[in-house]
Amino acid sequence: MATRAGRQPRCPICRGKLPEQEESPERGPKFAPLCSLRCKRIDLATWLGEGYRISGEPAEQNDDDQSGDER
């Protein structure tokens, strides 16, 4: 799993090397591009906590989106 310059890819959460084969049920290539279940959970929590942002102006919300009425 080497890249162009021969460098091994790293996990964006812990910066550890990505495993090429399964090391345990909680660490292996099945979690790519993350290295483990732990890093996958940290990444999910960051998304759910709105820790990742896309630059730009905030989107406008319609009154219909916030009413909660199902028609």
GILIN-V259426 format. One record per residue. D_CENTER is the distance of its C-alpha to the mean C-alpha in whole Angstrom. Layout:
BEGIN
D_CENTER ; D_CENTER
END
This chain:
BEGIN
19 ; 21 ; 20 ; 23 ; 24 ; 24 ; 21 ; 19 ; 15 ; 13 ; 10 ; 8 ; 8 ; 12 ; 13 ; 15 ; 16 ; 14 ; 17 ; 19 ; 20 ; 19 ; 21 ; 20 ; 19 ; 16 ; 15 ; 16 ; 14 ; 14 ; 10 ; 10 ; 8 ; 8 ; 11 ; 11 ; 11 ; 11 ; 8 ; 6 ; 8 ; 8 ; 4 ; 6 ; 9 ; 8 ; 7 ; 10 ; 12 ; 12 ; 11 ; 9 ; 13 ; 14 ; 17 ; 21 ; 23 ; 22 ; 22 ; 26 ; 26 ; 29 ; 31 ; 31 ; 27 ; 28 ; 31 ; 29 ; 32 ; 32 ; 35
END
